[in-house]
Amino acid sequence: MKEYSIANTTREERAERSARAEAINSLGCKPVAPEDQELFQRHIDGELEIDDVTQMLIDKYKEPKSYRFE
């Protein structure tokens, strides 16, 4: 996803892409959690790469492994 890296995008492009993603999300999902919005803002501000934000969100929402005890 080098084309979306901080080095290859402007702050305005990152903000526009984030706004579009949030609009699409609002069509059928819950609103974006405030802590997730903070991650997106950190990407817009150039602090986090989008790959890092994506992985953080995957880790946050991944279902925990279930363990069976017999």
Distance bins in CASP14 RR format, pairs under 12 A and 6 or more apart:
PFRMAT RR
TARGET T0000
AUTHOR 0000-0000-0000
RMODE 2
METHOD distances of the structure
MODEL  1
1 7 0 0 0 0 0 1 0 0 0 0 0
1 8 0 0 0 0 1 0 0 0 0 0 0
1 9 0 0 0 0 0 1 0 0 0 0 0
1 17 0 0 0 0 0 1 0 0 0 0 0
1 43 0 0 0 0 0 1 0 0 0 0 0
1 49 0 0 0 0 1 0 0 0 0 0 0
1 50 1 0 0 1 0 0 0 0 0 0 0
1 51 1 0 1 0 0 0 0 0 0 0 0
1 52 0 0 0 0 0 1 0 0 0 0 0
1 53 0 0 0 0 0 1 0 0 0 0 0
1 54 0 0 0 0 1 0 0 0 0 0 0
1 55 0 0 0 0 0 1 0 0 0 0 0
2 8 1 0 0 1 0 0 0 0 0 0 0
2 9 0 0 0 0 0 1 0 0 0 0 0
2 49 0 0 0 0 1 0 0 0 0 0 0
2 50 0 0 0 0 0 1 0 0 0 0 0
2 51 0 0 0 0 1 0 0 0 0 0 0
3 9 1 0 0 1 0 0 0 0 0 0 0
3 13 0 0 0 0 0 1 0 0 0 0 0
3 14 0 0 0 0 0 1 0 0 0 0 0
3 17 0 0 0 0 0 1 0 0 0 0 0
3 49 0 0 0 0 0 1 0 0 0 0 0
3 50 0 0 0 0 0 1 0 0 0 0 0
3 51 0 0 0 0 0 1 0 0 0 0 0
4 10 0 0 0 0 0 1 0 0 0 0 0
4 13 0 0 0 0 1 0 0 0 0 0 0
4 14 0 0 0 0 1 0 0 0 0 0 0
4 16 0 0 0 0 0 1 0 0 0 0 0
4 17 1 0 0 1 0 0 0 0 0 0 0
4 18 0 0 0 0 0 1 0 0 0 0 0
4 21 0 0 0 0 0 1 0 0 0 0 0
4 43 0 0 0 0 1 0 0 0 0 0 0
4 44 0 0 0 0 0 1 0 0 0 0 0
4 46 0 0 0 0 0 1 0 0 0 0 0
4 48 0 0 0 0 0 1 0 0 0 0 0
4 49 0 0 0 0 1 0 0 0 0 0 0
4 50 1 0 1 0 0 0 0 0 0 0 0
4 51 0 0 0 0 1 0 0 0 0 0 0
4 52 0 0 0 0 0 1 0 0 0 0 0
4 53 0 0 0 0 0 1 0 0 0 0 0
4 54 0 0 0 0 1 0 0 0 0 0 0
5 13 0 0 0 0 0 1 0 0 0 0 0
5 14 0 0 0 0 0 1 0 0 0 0 0
5 43 0 0 0 0 0 1 0 0 0 0 0
5 46 0 0 0 0 1 0 0 0 0 0 0
5 48 0 0 0 0 0 1 0 0 0 0 0
5 49 1 0 1 0 0 0 0 0 0 0 0
5 50 1 0 0 1 0 0 0 0 0 0 0
5 51 0 0 0 0 1 0 0 0 0 0 0
5 52 0 0 0 0 0 1 0 0 0 0 0
5 53 0 0 0 0 0 1 0 0 0 0 0
6 13 0 0 0 0 0 1 0 0 0 0 0
6 14 1 0 0 1 0 0 0 0 0 0 0
6 42 0 0 0 0 0 1 0 0 0 0 0
6 43 1 0 0 1 0 0 0 0 0 0 0
6 44 0 0 0 0 1 0 0 0 0 0 0
6 45 0 0 0 0 1 0 0 0 0 0 0
6 46 1 0 1 0 0 0 0 0 0 0 0
6 47 0 0 0 0 1 0 0 0 0 0 0
6 48 0 0 0 0 1 0 0 0 0 0 0
6 49 1 0 0 1 0 0 0 0 0 0 0
6 50 0 0 0 0 1 0 0 0 0 0 0
6 51 0 0 0 0 0 1 0 0 0 0 0
6 52 0 0 0 0 0 1 0 0 0 0 0
6 53 0 0 0 0 0 1 0 0 0 0 0
7 13 0 0 0 0 0 1 0 0 0 0 0
7 14 0 0 0 0 0 1 0 0 0 0 0
7 46 0 0 0 0 1 0 0 0 0 0 0
7 49 0 0 0 0 1 0 0 0 0 0 0
7 50 0 0 0 0 0 1 0 0 0 0 0
8 14 0 0 0 0 0 1 0 0 0 0 0
8 46 0 0 0 0 0 1 0 0 0 0 0
8 49 0 0 0 0 0 1 0 0 0 0 0
8 50 0 0 0 0 0 1 0 0 0 0 0
9 15 0 0 0 0 1 0 0 0 0 0 0
9 16 0 0 0 0 1 0 0 0 0 0 0
9 17 1 0 0 1 0 0 0 0 0 0 0
9 18 0 0 0 0 0 1 0 0 0 0 0
9 43 0 0 0 0 1 0 0 0 0 0 0
9 44 0 0 0 0 1 0 0 0 0 0 0
9 46 0 0 0 0 1 0 0 0 0 0 0
9 49 0 0 0 0 0 1 0 0 0 0 0
9 50 0 0 0 0 1 0 0 0 0 0 0
10 16 0 0 0 0 1 0 0 0 0 0 0
10 17 0 0 0 0 0 1 0 0 0 0 0
10 44 0 0 0 0 0 1 0 0 0 0 0
10 46 0 0 0 0 0 1 0 0 0 0 0
11 17 0 0 0 0 0 1 0 0 0 0 0
11 18 0 0 0 0 0 1 0 0 0 0 0
11 41 0 0 0 0 0 1 0 0 0 0 0
11 42 0 0 0 0 0 1 0 0 0 0 0
11 43 0 0 0 0 1 0 0 0 0 0 0
11 44 1 0 0 1 0 0 0 0 0 0 0
11 45 1 0 0 1 0 0 0 0 0 0 0
11 46 1 0 0 1 0 0 0 0 0 0 0
11 47 0 0 0 0 0 1 0 0 0 0 0
12 18 0 0 0 0 0 1 0 0 0 0 0
12 19 0 0 0 0 0 1 0 0 0 0 0
12 44 0 0 0 0 1 0 0 0 0 0 0
13 19 0 0 0 0 0 1 0 0 0 0 0
13 20 0 0 0 0 0 1 0 0 0 0 0
13 43 0 0 0 0 0 1 0 0 0 0 0
13 44 0 0 0 0 1 0 0 0 0 0 0
13 46 0 0 0 0 0 1 0 0 0 0 0
13 50 0 0 0 0 0 1 0 0 0 0 0
14 20 0 0 0 0 0 1 0 0 0 0 0
14 21 0 0 0 0 0 1 0 0 0 0 0
14 40 0 0 0 0 1 0 0 0 0 0 0
14 41 0 0 0 0 1 0 0 0 0 0 0
14 42 0 0 0 0 0 1 0 0 0 0 0
14 43 1 0 1 0 0 0 0 0 0 0 0
14 44 1 0 1 0 0 0 0 0 0 0 0
14 45 0 0 0 0 1 0 0 0 0 0 0
14 46 1 0 0 1 0 0 0 0 0 0 0
14 47 0 0 0 0 0 1 0 0 0 0 0
14 48 0 0 0 0 0 1 0 0 0 0 0
14 49 0 0 0 0 0 1 0 0 0 0 0
14 50 1 0 0 1 0 0 0 0 0 0 0
14 53 0 0 0 0 0 1 0 0 0 0 0
15 21 0 0 0 0 0 1 0 0 0 0 0
15 22 0 0 0 0 0 1 0 0 0 0 0
15 40 0 0 0 0 1 0 0 0 0 0 0
15 41 0 0 0 0 1 0 0 0 0 0 0
15 43 0 0 0 0 1 0 0 0 0 0 0
15 44 1 0 1 0 0 0 0 0 0 0 0
15 45 0 0 0 0 1 0 0 0 0 0 0
15 46 0 0 0 0 0 1 0 0 0 0 0
16 22 0 0 0 0 0 1 0 0 0 0 0
16 23 0 0 0 0 0 1 0 0 0 0 0
16 40 0 0 0 0 0 1 0 0 0 0 0
16 44 0 0 0 0 1 0 0 0 0 0 0
17 23 0 0 0 0 0 1 0 0 0 0 0
17 24 0 0 0 0 0 1 0 0 0 0 0
17 40 0 0 0 0 1 0 0 0 0 0 0
17 43 0 0 0 0 1 0 0 0 0 0 0
17 44 0 0 0 0 1 0 0 0 0 0 0
17 50 0 0 0 0 1 0 0 0 0 0 0
17 53 0 0 0 0 0 1 0 0 0 0 0
18 24 0 0 0 0 0 1 0 0 0 0 0
18 25 0 0 0 0 0 1 0 0 0 0 0
18 32 0 0 0 0 1 0 0 0 0 0 0
18 36 0 0 0 0 0 1 0 0 0 0 0
18 37 0 0 0 0 1 0 0 0 0 0 0
18 38 0 0 0 0 0 1 0 0 0 0 0
18 39 0 0 0 0 1 0 0 0 0 0 0
18 40 1 0 1 0 0 0 0 0 0 0 0
18 41 0 0 0 0 1 0 0 0 0 0 0
18 42 0 0 0 0 0 1 0 0 0 0 0
18 43 1 0 0 1 0 0 0 0 0 0 0
18 44 1 0 1 0 0 0 0 0 0 0 0
18 45 0 0 0 0 0 1 0 0 0 0 0
18 46 0 0 0 0 0 1 0 0 0 0 0
18 48 0 0 0 0 0 1 0 0 0 0 0
18 50 0 0 0 0 1 0 0 0 0 0 0
18 53 0 0 0 0 1 0 0 0 0 0 0
19 25 0 0 0 0 0 1 0 0 0 0 0
19 26 0 0 0 0 0 1 0 0 0 0 0
19 32 0 0 0 0 0 1 0 0 0 0 0
19 37 0 0 0 0 0 1 0 0 0 0 0
19 40 0 0 0 0 1 0 0 0 0 0 0
19 41 0 0 0 0 0 1 0 0 0 0 0
19 44 0 0 0 0 1 0 0 0 0 0 0
20 26 0 0 0 0 0 1 0 0 0 0 0
20 27 0 0 0 0 0 1 0 0 0 0 0
20 40 0 0 0 0 0 1 0 0 0 0 0
21 27 0 0 0 0 0 1 0 0 0 0 0
21 29 0 0 0 0 0 1 0 0 0 0 0
21 32 0 0 0 0 1 0 0 0 0 0 0
21 36 0 0 0 0 0 1 0 0 0 0 0
21 37 0 0 0 0 0 1 0 0 0 0 0
21 39 0 0 0 0 0 1 0 0 0 0 0
21 40 1 0 0 1 0 0 0 0 0 0 0
21 43 0 0 0 0 0 1 0 0 0 0 0
21 44 0 0 0 0 0 1 0 0 0 0 0
21 50 0 0 0 0 0 1 0 0 0 0 0
21 53 0 0 0 0 0 1 0 0 0 0 0
21 54 0 0 0 0 0 1 0 0 0 0 0
21 57 0 0 0 0 0 1 0 0 0 0 0
22 28 0 0 0 0 0 1 0 0 0 0 0
22 29 0 0 0 0 0 1 0 0 0 0 0
22 30 0 0 0 0 0 1 0 0 0 0 0
22 31 0 0 0 0 1 0 0 0 0 0 0
22 32 1 0 1 0 0 0 0 0 0 0 0
22 33 0 0 0 0 0 1 0 0 0 0 0
22 36 0 0 0 0 1 0 0 0 0 0 0
22 37 0 0 0 0 1 0 0 0 0 0 0
22 40 1 0 0 1 0 0 0 0 0 0 0
22 41 0 0 0 0 0 1 0 0 0 0 0
22 44 0 0 0 0 0 1 0 0 0 0 0
23 29 0 0 0 0 0 1 0 0 0 0 0
23 31 0 0 0 0 0 1 0 0 0 0 0
23 32 0 0 0 0 0 1 0 0 0 0 0
24 32 0 0 0 0 0 1 0 0 0 0 0
25 31 0 0 0 0 1 0 0 0 0 0 0
25 32 1 0 0 1 0 0 0 0 0 0 0
25 33 0 0 0 0 0 1 0 0 0 0 0
25 36 0 0 0 0 1 0 0 0 0 0 0
25 37 0 0 0 0 0 1 0 0 0 0 0
25 40 0 0 0 0 0 1 0 0 0 0 0
25 57 0 0 0 0 0 1 0 0 0 0 0
26 32 0 0 0 0 1 0 0 0 0 0 0
29 36 0 0 0 0 0 1 0 0 0 0 0
29 61 0 0 0 0 0 1 0 0 0 0 0
30 36 0 0 0 0 0 1 0 0 0 0 0
30 61 0 0 0 0 0 1 0 0 0 0 0
31 37 0 0 0 0 1 0 0 0 0 0 0
32 38 0 0 0 0 0 1 0 0 0 0 0
32 39 0 0 0 0 1 0 0 0 0 0 0
32 40 1 0 0 1 0 0 0 0 0 0 0
32 41 0 0 0 0 0 1 0 0 0 0 0
32 53 0 0 0 0 0 1 0 0 0 0 0
32 57 0 0 0 0 0 1 0 0 0 0 0
32 61 0 0 0 0 0 1 0 0 0 0 0
33 39 0 0 0 0 1 0 0 0 0 0 0
33 40 0 0 0 0 0 1 0 0 0 0 0
33 57 0 0 0 0 1 0 0 0 0 0 0
33 60 0 0 0 0 1 0 0 0 0 0 0
33 61 0 0 0 0 1 0 0 0 0 0 0
34 40 0 0 0 0 0 1 0 0 0 0 0
34 41 0 0 0 0 0 1 0 0 0 0 0
35 41 0 0 0 0 0 1 0 0 0 0 0
35 42 0 0 0 0 0 1 0 0 0 0 0
35 53 0 0 0 0 0 1 0 0 0 0 0
35 56 0 0 0 0 1 0 0 0 0 0 0
35 57 0 0 0 0 1 0 0 0 0 0 0
35 60 0 0 0 0 1 0 0 0 0 0 0
35 61 0 0 0 0 0 1 0 0 0 0 0
36 42 0 0 0 0 0 1 0 0 0 0 0
36 43 0 0 0 0 0 1 0 0 0 0 0
36 53 0 0 0 0 1 0 0 0 0 0 0
36 54 0 0 0 0 0 1 0 0 0 0 0
36 56 0 0 0 0 1 0 0 0 0 0 0
36 57 1 0 0 1 0 0 0 0 0 0 0
36 58 0 0 0 0 0 1 0 0 0 0 0
36 60 1 0 0 1 0 0 0 0 0 0 0
36 61 0 0 0 0 1 0 0 0 0 0 0
37 43 0 0 0 0 0 1 0 0 0 0 0
37 44 0 0 0 0 0 1 0 0 0 0 0
37 53 0 0 0 0 0 1 0 0 0 0 0
37 57 0 0 0 0 0 1 0 0 0 0 0
38 44 0 0 0 0 0 1 0 0 0 0 0
38 45 0 0 0 0 0 1 0 0 0 0 0
38 47 0 0 0 0 0 1 0 0 0 0 0
38 48 0 0 0 0 0 1 0 0 0 0 0
38 53 0 0 0 0 0 1 0 0 0 0 0
38 56 0 0 0 0 0 1 0 0 0 0 0
38 57 0 0 0 0 0 1 0 0 0 0 0
39 45 0 0 0 0 0 1 0 0 0 0 0
39 46 0 0 0 0 0 1 0 0 0 0 0
39 47 0 0 0 0 1 0 0 0 0 0 0
39 48 1 0 0 1 0 0 0 0 0 0 0
39 49 0 0 0 0 0 1 0 0 0 0 0
39 50 0 0 0 0 1 0 0 0 0 0 0
39 52 0 0 0 0 1 0 0 0 0 0 0
39 53 1 0 1 0 0 0 0 0 0 0 0
39 54 0 0 0 0 1 0 0 0 0 0 0
39 55 0 0 0 0 0 1 0 0 0 0 0
39 56 1 0 1 0 0 0 0 0 0 0 0
39 57 1 0 0 1 0 0 0 0 0 0 0
39 58 0 0 0 0 0 1 0 0 0 0 0
39 59 0 0 0 0 0 1 0 0 0 0 0
39 60 0 0 0 0 1 0 0 0 0 0 0
40 46 0 0 0 0 0 1 0 0 0 0 0
40 47 0 0 0 0 0 1 0 0 0 0 0
40 48 0 0 0 0 1 0 0 0 0 0 0
40 50 0 0 0 0 1 0 0 0 0 0 0
40 52 0 0 0 0 0 1 0 0 0 0 0
40 53 1 0 0 1 0 0 0 0 0 0 0
40 54 0 0 0 0 0 1 0 0 0 0 0
40 56 0 0 0 0 0 1 0 0 0 0 0
40 57 0 0 0 0 1 0 0 0 0 0 0
41 47 0 0 0 0 1 0 0 0 0 0 0
41 48 0 0 0 0 1 0 0 0 0 0 0
41 53 0 0 0 0 1 0 0 0 0 0 0
42 48 1 0 1 0 0 0 0 0 0 0 0
42 49 0 0 0 0 1 0 0 0 0 0 0
42 50 0 0 0 0 0 1 0 0 0 0 0
42 52 0 0 0 0 1 0 0 0 0 0 0
42 53 1 0 0 1 0 0 0 0 0 0 0
42 56 0 0 0 0 1 0 0 0 0 0 0
43 49 1 0 0 1 0 0 0 0 0 0 0
43 50 1 0 1 0 0 0 0 0 0 0 0
43 51 0 0 0 0 1 0 0 0 0 0 0
43 52 1 0 0 1 0 0 0 0 0 0 0
43 53 1 0 1 0 0 0 0 0 0 0 0
43 54 0 0 0 0 1 0 0 0 0 0 0
43 56 0 0 0 0 0 1 0 0 0 0 0
43 57 0 0 0 0 0 1 0 0 0 0 0
44 50 0 0 0 0 0 1 0 0 0 0 0
44 53 0 0 0 0 0 1 0 0 0 0 0
45 53 0 0 0 0 0 1 0 0 0 0 0
46 52 0 0 0 0 0 1 0 0 0 0 0
46 53 0 0 0 0 0 1 0 0 0 0 0
47 53 0 0 0 0 1 0 0 0 0 0 0
48 54 0 0 0 0 1 0 0 0 0 0 0
48 55 0 0 0 0 1 0 0 0 0 0 0
48 56 1 0 0 1 0 0 0 0 0 0 0
48 57 0 0 0 0 0 1 0 0 0 0 0
49 55 0 0 0 0 1 0 0 0 0 0 0
49 56 0 0 0 0 0 1 0 0 0 0 0
50 56 0 0 0 0 0 1 0 0 0 0 0
50 57 0 0 0 0 0 1 0 0 0 0 0
51 57 0 0 0 0 0 1 0 0 0 0 0
51 58 0 0 0 0 0 1 0 0 0 0 0
52 58 0 0 0 0 0 1 0 0 0 0 0
52 59 0 0 0 0 0 1 0 0 0 0 0
53 59 0 0 0 0 0 1 0 0 0 0 0
53 60 0 0 0 0 0 1 0 0 0 0 0
54 60 0 0 0 0 0 1 0 0 0 0 0
54 61 0 0 0 0 0 1 0 0 0 0 0
55 61 0 0 0 0 0 1 0 0 0 0 0
55 62 0 0 0 0 0 1 0 0 0 0 0
56 62 0 0 0 0 0 1 0 0 0 0 0
END
